[in-house]
């Protein structure tokens, strides 16, 4: 969960919030944020190489936290080309979204 907060959410918000019109974009910060997000996605993708979920064999708070942290990014900035190298991460993300509990809260999620 600490990884989610510090390594993913901070740079993802730096990238996504200007797209949402919440903050003005600072191009240098956005460029750094994109690289930081890609680095975090690589770590997560590698972690999921041999596992179905982030911890163990069932959904945990780690999965909920990370999936929700990725949501706006997946909807707004993480396009198909950017997602392509992260097959393990996308398998996990789609598996989470397919769970009835996720669907009940998030509804149908459309990726950009």
N, C-alpha and C positions, 0 to 999 in steps of 0.2 A: 504494500500500500504506500510505503514511503517512496518507492521507485515511481509509482503512479503520480504521486503529488509533485515530486521534485524534478523528475527526469522527463515526464510526459506532459502533464497538465500545464506547467508553466510555459514551455515553448509552444505547445499547441494553442494555448490561449493567445500568445503573442501573435501567432499566425492567423487564427480564426476570428478573434474579436474585431479586428479592422474590417474583415470581410462582412461581418454582421452589422457593421456600422456603429459599433459601440465605442471604439477608439479610433483615432487617426492612425494611419499606418506610418511606421518609421521604417523605411526600406532596409536599412542596415540591420535593424532588430529582426525584421521578418526573414531576411536571408539567413541570419544565424539561427533563428528559430526553426526554419525548414531543415537545416542540417542536424540540429539537435533532435528534432522529431524523427528524422530518418534513422539516426543513431539509436534512439530508444526503440523504434519499431524493429530494428535489427536484433537488439537484445531480446525483445519479446519473442520474435520469430524463432530465434535460436533456442530459447527456453522451451518453446512448444514443439520442438522437433521430436521429442520422445514422450510427450504428454498430451492428454486431451484437454486438461484444464490447468490453470496456473499452479494449483496446489492439489495434489491427489487426483481422485477419480470422480469428483463431483464438483458442482458449482460452489464456490466459497465467496467470501467478501472480496477477496482479491479479484476474482472474475467480474463481480458486479462493479467494483470500483474502476477497473481498467476498461471494461466495456462502455460504461457510462462516460468515462473521460474521453474515449475515442469517438463517441457518437457524433458530436458536431463536426469534428474533423472529417469523419467518413462522409458526412452529408455535404460538406462545403468545400473542402480543399484536397482531401486525399483521393485523387481521381484514380481511374483504373490503371493507368500507366504507373503511377506511383505505388499503387497497391500490389502490382504484379510480382515483385520480388519477395513478397511476404506471404507466401502460400500457407505456411503453418499458422500465422497470425490470422489470416482471413478465414481459414477453416474454423479456428476457435471462435472468432468474432461471429461468424454466421451460425455456429452451433449455439452460442449464447443467445443470439437473437431469436433462434427457433424455440427456445424454452418457453413454455406457457407463461411463466412468471415474468419474463422479460417482455413478452408480447403484451401482457395485460397492462404494463406500465408504459412501455415505449411505443406500442402500436406497430404498424408496418414501417420499417426503416428503409428509405430510399437512399442509396449511395450515389455520390456525384460521379 
